Amino acid sequence: MKKQDKEALLYHSSEPKGKLGVVPTKPYTTQHDLSMAYTPGVAVPCMEIYDDPEKIYEYTNKGNLVAVISNGTAVLGLGDIGPAAAKPVMEGKGLLFKVLAGINVYDIEIDTTDVERFVETVKAIAPTFGGINLEDIKAPQCFEIERRLKEEVGLPLMHDDQHGTAIITSAALLNALEIVGKRIDRIQVVVNGAGAAATACARLYLHLGVRPENLVMCDSKGVISVRRMNLTPKKAQFATRREVNTLAEALVGADLFLGVSKAGVLTAEMVRTMADDPIVFALANPDPEIPYEAAKASRPDLIFATGRSDYPNQVNNVLGFPYIFRGALDVRATAINEEMKVAAAQAIAGLAKMPVTDEVLRAYNLEELAFGRDYLLPKPLDQRLLVTVSVAVAKAAVESGVATKIITDWEAYATGLARLADRIRQGRY
């Protein structure tokens, strides 16, 4: 066993086991404390909530509690490993919510691959939570599960594998286009992969201004075209009329390649056929669609991003989901809609253009870092993300009509988030 593997097992197995726990938030050392926490004192808030269900947000932790829910059928890099084996990942997601945005999490692993059973289970437990993060659920079931739950639950809900990737790549795309001086409504886009992340990315790119006729999607059989038979509805919406059949043909003259597929499908020769100043997001993990060294050697004008932390421009969902849910929870949003996703992408993109703090430079052992071809996205440890993205998402929720708690003093809200960031920095969550 590798040294790093042994270290990972020790990390997870040391006492207390796992990565999440429950910590009391009220006094509990006296008999009076316990009588307030449980019987008879607990009856008073119970009846207040019975008379006015919205008071659940005042007397319980619902407003700062997210469910991270999975059935373990599409765990990143591991595949269909089932609910039990997926639990360490869901605990890890919960840890990130807590240490980055101060959000409490219960991880819930559901032992079913049946869409109806999954949906009914989540609906039944939804009253406990202020938001729901769906995670690592395979396509195409994930599409139907998310659609049903968005319609039937009435909470901020997001399948992060889809929309988190879409939001972060959109932020990177906006900044890359600014650097190379191209307009989003004029670029040619090729997406390789037709699963959950690819579909969500393509939809958000279209929402941002990519023209439908300028987007080509490929799957394992080649270009998804109107000439192909028996396309699923999810694929048919992206079927192109262009006379191209292979990834190589589609890439000729393309401005953007997005890979959410597998290693080795993109070659240096293909990259060289792309337009001037091409943008390549090769996000297959752990090995991208084209190796970093081969991509960078293919041409000097390339802008390149991967999902890996050991190369520049890491596309990492952690830049988005903690703060998207923070903003959504703080205005008690009933959904996470397109306006909130776009606001998150724009906020993330904007932060990358701000001067990098000394704190971030120290965290990454860097002497300097500035907006440019090798710095499209903020670093995950940039604590300004909490204020920047959460405020943008909360504002978008209010302006788009899905907020049930209206914030009017945005300066005060931002100040409160900054204080939260300070507490997190000090280990006081």
Secondary structure, DSSP 8 states (H G I E B T S, - for coil): --HHHHHHHHHHHSSS-SS------S--SSHHHHHHHSTTTTHHHHHHHHH-GGGHHHHSSGGGEEEEEE-SSSBTTTBS-HHHHHHHHHHHHHHHHHHHH--EEEEEE-----HHHHHHHHHHHGGG-SEEEE-S--TTHHHHHHHHHHHHT-S-EEEHHHHHHHHHHHHHHHHHHHHHT--GGG--EEEE--SHHHHHHHHHHHHHT--GGGEEEEETTEE-BTTSSS--HHHHTT-B-SS--SHHHHHTT-SEEEE-S-TTS--HHHHHTS-SS-EEEE--SSS-SS-HHHHHHH-TT-EEEES-TTSSSB--GGGTHHHHHHHHHHTTBS---HHHHHHHHHHHHHHHTS---HHHHHHTT-S---SBTTB-S--TT-THHHHHHHHHHHHHHHHTT-BSS----HHHHHHHHHHHHHHHHTT--
